[in-house]
Amino acid sequence: MSKNEQLGMNPSTASGRLLKDLLFDFVQKAGIKCYHCDGELTRDTFSIEHKTPWLHSEDPKRLFFDLENISYSHLACNFGARRHEPARCGSVTSYDNGCRCDLCIEAKSLNRKKYYTPERRRQQYEKYGT
């Protein structure tokens, strides 16, 4: 009988579940609460997170593996606190967020031309009178 048949799943999936169970058992016994909201963690809602984002940092490898930079939180709190990358210049999103550089103005203009055609303008006038 194969490992898959004996475990009822892929052995690597089983190993990942066991590791999460062991880690959650440690977190629970240590009385650790959510890093963000200080709420109780459950097996289904807890996650590991980096206190200081490692992605795009000066030394990502060091921050990623730094155990002092690790904490535990609810998945929702962790995802809610993630760092959002700013929109790049030359995009409609960047223009909508207030940038008025030449690239963003041009992107917004091209977007308007793409979606606001003379035909659509006429249809709007016929519908609303403006």
C-alpha positions as CSV (number, residue, x, y, z in Angstrom):
1,M,0.0,0.0,0.0
2,S,1.4,3.4,-1.0
3,K,1.9,6.5,1.3
4,N,-0.9,8.3,-0.5
5,E,-3.3,5.5,0.2
6,Q,-2.3,5.1,3.8
7,L,-2.5,8.8,4.6
8,G,-5.4,9.5,2.3
9,M,-3.5,12.4,0.7
10,N,-0.1,13.3,-0.7
11,P,2.6,12.9,1.9
12,S,3.8,16.5,1.4
13,T,0.3,17.8,2.1
14,A,0.2,15.6,5.2
15,S,3.6,16.9,6.3
16,G,2.4,20.5,5.8
17,R,-0.7,19.9,7.9
18,L,1.3,18.2,10.7
19,L,3.7,21.2,10.8
20,K,0.8,23.6,11.0
21,D,-0.8,21.5,13.8
22,L,2.5,21.4,15.7
23,L,3.1,25.1,15.3
24,F,-0.5,26.0,16.4
25,D,-0.1,23.7,19.4
26,F,3.0,25.7,20.4
27,V,1.3,29.0,19.8
28,Q,-1.7,28.0,21.9
29,K,0.3,26.6,24.8
30,A,2.5,29.7,24.8
31,G,-0.6,31.9,25.1
32,I,0.3,33.9,22.0
33,K,-2.5,36.1,20.7
34,C,-2.9,38.0,17.4
35,Y,-0.1,40.5,16.7
36,H,-2.6,43.0,15.3
37,C,-5.8,42.7,17.3
38,D,-4.7,40.7,20.4
39,G,-7.5,38.3,19.8
40,E,-7.5,34.6,20.4
41,L,-6.1,32.5,17.5
42,T,-7.7,29.3,16.2
43,R,-6.2,26.5,14.1
44,D,-8.1,27.7,11.0
45,T,-7.5,31.4,11.4
46,F,-3.9,31.7,12.5
47,S,-1.0,32.6,10.2
48,I,2.7,33.4,10.5
49,E,3.7,36.9,9.5
50,H,6.7,39.2,9.3
51,K,6.4,42.2,11.5
52,T,8.5,44.3,9.1
53,P,7.8,43.4,5.4
54,W,10.7,41.7,3.9
55,L,9.7,42.1,0.3
56,H,11.5,44.9,-1.5
57,S,13.5,45.7,1.6
58,E,17.2,46.5,1.5
59,D,18.1,43.0,2.9
60,P,15.1,40.7,2.1
61,K,16.8,37.4,2.9
62,R,17.9,38.6,6.4
63,L,14.4,40.0,7.2
64,F,12.7,36.9,5.9
65,F,14.6,34.5,8.1
66,D,15.0,36.8,11.2
67,L,13.0,35.0,13.9
68,E,12.7,38.3,15.8
69,N,10.7,39.6,12.8
70,I,8.2,36.7,13.0
71,S,4.8,36.9,14.7
72,Y,1.4,35.2,14.6
73,S,-1.9,36.7,13.6
74,H,-5.3,36.0,12.2
75,L,-5.2,35.5,8.5
76,A,-7.6,38.4,8.0
77,C,-5.5,40.7,10.2
78,N,-2.3,39.6,8.3
79,F,-3.8,40.2,4.9
80,G,-5.4,43.5,6.0
81,A,-2.1,44.8,7.2
82,R,-0.2,43.9,4.0
83,R,1.8,46.6,2.4
84,H,0.3,47.9,-0.8
85,E,2.6,48.9,-3.6
86,P,2.0,52.4,-4.9
87,A,0.6,52.6,-8.4
88,R,3.4,53.3,-10.9
89,C,3.5,56.6,-12.7
90,G,2.0,56.6,-16.1
91,S,-1.1,54.7,-15.0
92,V,-4.8,55.6,-14.6
93,T,-4.7,54.4,-11.0
94,S,-1.8,56.8,-10.2
95,Y,-3.8,59.6,-11.8
96,D,-6.9,58.7,-9.8
97,N,-4.8,58.7,-6.7
98,G,-3.8,62.3,-7.4
99,C,-0.6,62.2,-9.5
100,R,-0.6,64.8,-12.3
101,C,2.7,64.2,-13.9
102,D,2.7,64.2,-17.7
103,L,2.8,60.4,-17.9
104,C,-0.3,60.0,-15.7
105,I,-2.2,62.7,-17.5
106,E,-1.5,61.0,-20.8
107,A,-2.6,57.6,-19.4
108,K,-5.9,59.1,-18.2
109,S,-6.4,60.8,-21.5
110,L,-5.8,57.6,-23.5
111,N,-8.2,55.7,-21.2
112,R,-10.9,58.3,-21.7
113,K,-10.5,58.1,-25.5
114,K,-10.7,54.4,-25.3
115,Y,-14.0,54.2,-23.4
116,Y,-15.6,57.6,-24.1
117,T,-16.2,57.6,-27.8
118,P,-18.4,60.1,-29.8
119,E,-21.0,57.4,-30.1
120,R,-21.1,56.9,-26.3
121,R,-21.2,60.7,-25.8
122,R,-24.3,60.9,-28.2
123,Q,-26.0,58.0,-26.4
124,Q,-25.5,59.7,-23.0
125,Y,-26.8,63.0,-24.4
126,E,-29.9,61.3,-25.8
127,K,-30.5,59.5,-22.5
128,Y,-29.8,62.3,-20.0
129,G,-29.7,65.5,-22.1
130,T,-26.2,66.4,-21.0
